[in-house]
Amino acid sequence: MRTAADANIPYKVYLTENELPRAWYNVRADMKNKPAPLLNPGTGKPMGYDDLRPVFCDELVRQELDDTTPYIAIPAEIRDFYKMYRPSPLVRAYCLEEKLGTPAKIYYKFEGNNTSGSHKLNSAIAQAYYAKQQGLKGVTTETGAGQWGTALSMACAYLGLDCRVYMVKCSYEQKPFRREVMRTYGASVTPSPSATTEIGRKILAEHPDTTGSLGCAISEAVEVATHTPGYRYVLGSVLNQVLLHQSVIGLEAKSAFDKIGVRPDVIIGCAGGGSNLGGLIAPFMREKLRGENDYRFIAVEPASCPSFTRGKFAYDFCDTGMVCPLAKMYTLGSGFIPSANHAGGLRYHGMSSTLSQLYHDGYMEARAVEQTAVFEAAEYFARVEGILPAPESSHAIRVAIDEAIRCRETGEEKTILFGLTGTGYFDMVAYQKYNDGQMSDTIPTDEELAASFAGLPKVPDTVA
């Protein structure tokens, strides 16, 4: 509820174009325990610049391996592109506070005000830019719910690059309009697993009825990139380079809070591979790591794909086909495929190595939520705040509402920030299922997870 004390706090806080961040923040520079190195799946040895060049763009490899540089300049061309939709607003959810009857102050950073409909464009334009600068013809990638594929196709169209997208099969079928947006921007979109790659054919032979996973789609995209001259693979989450680019979210949020003299107590983000969460918390985590301020960070993941809350902190393949580097992360096993009835995105089997290390070291909390509760929160938020949220974002909304209710019960006046990663207008099949009472919760059993963990690679203790 807006009180007299809030008279000077606007509904929306905007930065000017001149206040747009000029450098991304690399949280690894301030981490005492750095993320473990990527390992070569063939030799088990740490991978360096020359090892990663056949897969990723040269500059992105340098960013991926950089554990020491705190700030990396954003090229002028990328900053100019950002100005089409950034800075994005920091919004005070006064209506939500009033409906909940909570003393908590609730803010959200809204990343849905661009054509791709999500935060993914922040890294898509950066990765496409570096590919263009290197003189490449095009890039390959995977996409789950479709937000990343949409963002990358938009960035590639802007820069004149070919874009080949492998889309998780169940999403390809459930979200035809998201698929058509990608095609409108000139991308080719293939349901994964497909018969167009060696790895796809192998997966289909072993699991003919599979609905696909991000791990499958990654394998296919990497195979095509490494076998096609002039192409490289790009990824929309998980990697250090992606969290770096997404730090623009948190840097803007921090500047907006400073502008109005407010400091959040609790920061909440949805967590699939880690791009939104890592980007949102980055500058606040810097202060926590340096002992300058304390915050509660809550990662929210789906109960049907609970890598933080039920996964193992271990080296694992980043893809189902087991051709990508090994990363040390919280993982459910590279062969894990979420139930086909899971509609909320966040389908990746593992979590960012950076965020995994921070979680392992006790700097973050994690919470798993069931999708029916997520969509309940999504519809409540839409009716109160007027924005139809993406299912991914709605995981964070669910926990933000829960935290605000807890404040109502305890009388605590906490300030809550959550990431609203994008809009849900391409997710209406999922909303329809919820409204028709056809949505259910499918949570993997301990036995199912144990079977998946059994396939984790054996890595010597000297490396792990």
Secondary structure, DSSP 8 states (H G I E B T S, - for coil): ---GGGTTS-SEE---GGGS-SEEE-GGGG-SS-----B-TTT--B--HHHHTTTS-HHHHHHHH-SS-SEEE--HHHHHHHTTT-S--EEE-HHHHHHHT-S-EEEEEE---STT-BTTHHHHHHHHHHHHHTT-SEEEEEESSSHHHHHHHHHHHHHT-EEEEEEEHHHHHH-HHHHHHHHHTT-EEEEES-TTSHHHHHHHHH-TT----HHHHHHHHHHHHHTSTTEEE--SSSSHHHHHHHHHHHHHHHHHHHHHT---SEEEEE-SSSHHHHHHHHHHHHHHHTTS---EEEEEEETTS-HHHH-EEEEEESSTTS-S-EEEEEES-TT----TT--SS---SB--HHHHHHHHTTS-EEEEE-HHHHHHHHHHHHHHHS--B-HHHHHHHHHHHHHHHHHHHHT---EEEEEE-BB-TT-HHHHHHHHTT--------HHHHHHHHTT-----TTT-
